[in-house]
Amino acid sequence: MKRNFYLSDQTLQHVLKKNLDDSFFDYANKKLESFGELVANEIDERAKHTDRTGEPQLLKYNKFGDEISTVWVNEGYRKTIEETYQTGIVGYVHKEIPSLQKKGNYLYSFAQGYVLSQAEAGFYCPVTLSMATAFLLDHYADDELKSRFLPHVCATGDVELFEGATFLTERQGGSDVGANVVRAVRDGENYRLFGEKYFASNAGMAGVAMVLARIEGAPSGSRGLTLFAVPWRDECGALNGISIRRLKDKLGVRAVPSGEVEFDGAIAYVVGDADKGLKYMMEALNLSRICNAVASVGIMRRALTEAQEYAANRDAFGRKLTDFPMVQDTLGKLHAKMEIELLTVFDLIKLYDRVVVGQATADEVILNRLFIAILKKETAEQAIHFAHEAIEMHGGNGYIEDFVTPRLLRDAQVLTVWEGTANILGLELVRLIRKFEAHRLFVNFIKKRLECLKDSSKKHFSILSAELEELTRTFEVFANLDEETQTLEAKTIAHKMALLYESLIAIESAIDLGGKHELLADIYLENTWSLRKIGEPAKSLQLFKSY
Ligand SMILES: Cc1cc2nc3c(=O)[nH]c(=O)nc-3n(C[C@H](O)[C@H](O)[C@H](O)COP(=O)(O)OP(=O)(O)OC[C@H]3O[C@@H](n4cnc5c(N)ncnc54)[C@H](O)[C@@H]3O)c2cc1C
């Protein structure tokens, strides 16, 4: 039987069934069944080729010596682009799904993204850049700009596709966006851009890029940044004053061309209010951070699948690897973390869907930002850990490029860097606590959801209550520290918050899904909070017997 990343994932099917109405679920279920097979087979094969021998190339000049700054991608990659966007992974968040006559949502899009990134985390990057571009145009562009670009960014085979891009980072720094110096010079009704963006993913592939630049005379720092929509080519197909200096030679995610881009008078259109550029981009960045978490759980799932399959088939000392307690323990713990982190990310996505359509309360809007920061950090770190464990489970083979495991590790490694490093996410946590007392919102959120579980899960309730009390005491000390000292503690606290959120989800899923999920919750809690004493039976081994 052919591999299928959707049909083999009962947890994802459960999430969709529980959160989509019947007709939407029937549609999504059917579409994901075929997408899950496509990704696990053809797209996976093409991804291997793109990574090893067919990566994007910069064609800087044509045969006459003219600058063309075009990016070549292989035939299979083109097919993957076409097939993926036609699923509506970007488009159906913003326009109607024809057969349902209503818009889709982020939950469905992220379900597709999670399946896709199990084979092509590199190409999921351009998809997420297109998602961010569509978000910015849909929310903030005026009608003229919207009608010009949005249908193309949301194309599903109906009109020409324009992939998107978001260019913030400059040579002097990516975290400190306020230091941006790319200039915007007035030209009639619009502007022309001059300067360089140093990390520009999807360069040469994007039809339109969302770019931060400083209008001449605007204040320094982040307040003086404006968001522009910049088409890659003009209406005649010529380059719009843009050139690519070079493509980066990267450790991983080789499917996405990341370039150094120079603007020399590129025509640029202001999006929204000229003085709110950074605010808009930060909103898009939060969407991208969820995409990052989705790609992370995709890599985690693939790493787990590969480790499980290899261990079940490999012999050592006359036994299968899966006969050894240490192997069972490793796989059991990874399995529990995987399922619960996936459910937690989708719990956040449910909230995000409400925030985006304006249905969330003011407190929930803050919680949404908080969860994005702590889960982006946690999932990215776990993706690297899972890829490392998958290599370990394969022994020497895990290090060899015939297997997918080295690519998983190389691709995972970028997830902690782009869309905000761990330190930058730690700073976001400090900001949210200082400005909005987000720590109190977090404690109340966990308490409220725990209260609903009190009767059905007594043993777990006490573990989580005790950990929450300890974190509350930590918050009391933290809140009284000066800002500089708070930054020192921020990452440890963010990690603890992620574990508490996940523990809540573990308990809820044990009640909601029952069966194997009760054991997965036990393993998760036992491992996370070091509950098992030496010599006691390990729940991870119990899980293995139930397979
Ligand atoms: C493959 C790839 C593709 C990319 N694509 C894009 C893209 O398409 N568009 C785009 O705009 N950017 C892109 N980036 C850039 C990426 O977003 C930045 O690399 C990232 O934001 C970090 O910025 P930096 O590299 O300048 O590192 P720096 O900002 O110089 O940071 C270096 C280190 O210092 C730490 N640091 C910085 N400030 C602080 C502080 N105040 N407190 C504590 N620690 C701090 C950081 O956490 C980090 O560990 C891409 C990067 C990569 C690797």
The ligand as an SDF file (V2000), in Angstrom:
LIG
                    3D

 53 58  0  0  0  0  0  0  0  0999 V2000
   17.5240   30.5950    5.2450 C   0  0  0  0  0  0  0  0  0  0  0  0
   17.0800   31.9240    5.7210 C   0  0  0  0  0  0  0  0  0  0  0  0
   16.0960   32.6060    5.0350 C   0  0  0  0  0  0  0  0  0  0  0  0
   15.6770   33.8570    5.4580 C   0  0  0  0  0  0  0  0  0  0  0  0
   14.7040   34.5130    4.7570 N   0  0  0  0  0  0  0  0  0  0  0  0
   14.3350   35.7610    5.1280 C   0  0  0  0  0  0  0  0  0  0  0  0
   13.3480   36.4920    4.4010 C   0  0  0  0  0  0  0  0  0  0  0  0
   12.7930   36.0070    3.4350 O   0  0  0  0  0  0  0  0  0  0  0  0
   13.0490   37.7440    4.7930 N   0  0  0  0  0  0  0  0  0  0  0  0
   13.6330   38.3200    5.8770 C   0  0  0  0  0  0  0  0  0  0  0  0
   13.3060   39.4520    6.1740 O   0  0  0  0  0  0  0  0  0  0  0  0
   14.5620   37.6590    6.5980 N   0  0  0  0  0  0  0  0  0  0  0  0
   14.9220   36.3960    6.2610 C   0  0  0  0  0  0  0  0  0  0  0  0
   15.8630   35.7060    6.9800 N   0  0  0  0  0  0  0  0  0  0  0  0
   16.5480   36.3960    8.0550 C   0  0  0  0  0  0  0  0  0  0  0  0
   16.1270   35.9690    9.4310 C   0  0  0  0  0  0  0  0  0  0  0  0
   14.8390   36.4040    9.7210 O   0  0  0  0  0  0  0  0  0  0  0  0
   17.1950   36.5220   10.3750 C   0  0  0  0  0  0  0  0  0  0  0  0
   18.3700   35.7640   10.1520 O   0  0  0  0  0  0  0  0  0  0  0  0
   16.8010   36.4570   11.8290 C   0  0  0  0  0  0  0  0  0  0  0  0
   15.7260   37.3110   12.0760 O   0  0  0  0  0  0  0  0  0  0  0  0
   17.9690   36.8520   12.7370 C   0  0  0  0  0  0  0  0  0  0  0  0
   18.5330   38.0410   12.3140 O   0  0  0  0  0  0  0  0  0  0  0  0
   20.1140   38.1320   12.0260 P   0  0  0  0  0  0  0  0  0  0  0  0
   20.5000   36.9820   11.1780 O   0  0  0  0  0  0  0  0  0  0  0  0
   20.4570   39.4730   11.5320 O   0  0  0  0  0  0  0  0  0  0  0  0
   20.7710   37.8810   13.4310 O   0  0  0  0  0  0  0  0  0  0  0  0
   20.9980   39.0120   14.5410 P   0  0  0  0  0  0  0  0  0  0  0  0
   19.8020   39.8630   14.6500 O   0  0  0  0  0  0  0  0  0  0  0  0
   22.3070   39.6540   14.2990 O   0  0  0  0  0  0  0  0  0  0  0  0
   21.0980   38.0840   15.8260 O   0  0  0  0  0  0  0  0  0  0  0  0
   22.2610   37.3090   16.1230 C   0  0  0  0  0  0  0  0  0  0  0  0
   22.0620   36.6970   17.5080 C   0  0  0  0  0  0  0  0  0  0  0  0
   21.9160   37.7450   18.4630 O   0  0  0  0  0  0  0  0  0  0  0  0
   20.7360   37.5520   19.2250 C   0  0  0  0  0  0  0  0  0  0  0  0
   20.1570   38.8590   19.5680 N   0  0  0  0  0  0  0  0  0  0  0  0
   19.8860   39.8990   18.7570 C   0  0  0  0  0  0  0  0  0  0  0  0
   19.3250   40.9050   19.4450 N   0  0  0  0  0  0  0  0  0  0  0  0
   19.2480   40.4880   20.7390 C   0  0  0  0  0  0  0  0  0  0  0  0
   18.7750   41.0690   21.9620 C   0  0  0  0  0  0  0  0  0  0  0  0
   18.2200   42.2930   21.9870 N   0  0  0  0  0  0  0  0  0  0  0  0
   18.8530   40.3440   23.0900 N   0  0  0  0  0  0  0  0  0  0  0  0
   19.4040   39.1120   23.0850 C   0  0  0  0  0  0  0  0  0  0  0  0
   19.8630   38.5200   21.9820 N   0  0  0  0  0  0  0  0  0  0  0  0
   19.7880   39.1860   20.8170 C   0  0  0  0  0  0  0  0  0  0  0  0
   19.8040   36.7420   18.3410 C   0  0  0  0  0  0  0  0  0  0  0  0
   18.8810   36.0110   19.1290 O   0  0  0  0  0  0  0  0  0  0  0  0
   20.8010   35.8340   17.6140 C   0  0  0  0  0  0  0  0  0  0  0  0
   21.0460   34.7050   18.3910 O   0  0  0  0  0  0  0  0  0  0  0  0
   16.2720   34.4360    6.6000 C   0  0  0  0  0  0  0  0  0  0  0  0
   17.2530   33.7490    7.2900 C   0  0  0  0  0  0  0  0  0  0  0  0
   17.6610   32.5080    6.8660 C   0  0  0  0  0  0  0  0  0  0  0  0
   18.7250   31.7820    7.6360 C   0  0  0  0  0  0  0  0  0  0  0  0
  1  2  1  0
  2  3  1  0
  2 52  2  0
  3  4  2  0
  4  5  1  0
  4 50  1  0
  5  6  2  0
  6  7  1  0
  6 13  1  0
  7  8  2  0
  7  9  1  0
  9 10  1  0
 10 11  2  0
 10 12  1  0
 12 13  2  0
 13 14  1  0
 14 15  1  0
 14 50  1  0
 15 16  1  0
 16 17  1  0
 16 18  1  0
 18 19  1  0
 18 20  1  0
 20 21  1  0
 20 22  1  0
 22 23  1  0
 23 24  1  0
 24 25  2  0
 24 26  1  0
 24 27  1  0
 27 28  1  0
 28 29  2  0
 28 30  1  0
 28 31  1  0
 31 32  1  0
 32 33  1  0
 33 34  1  0
 33 48  1  0
 34 35  1  0
 35 36  1  0
 35 46  1  0
 36 37  1  0
 36 45  1  0
 37 38  2  0
 38 39  1  0
 39 40  1  0
 39 45  2  0
 40 41  1  0
 40 42  2  0
 42 43  1  0
 43 44  2  0
 44 45  1  0
 46 47  1  0
 46 48  1  0
 48 49  1  0
 50 51  2  0
 51 52  1  0
 52 53  1  0
M  END
$$$$
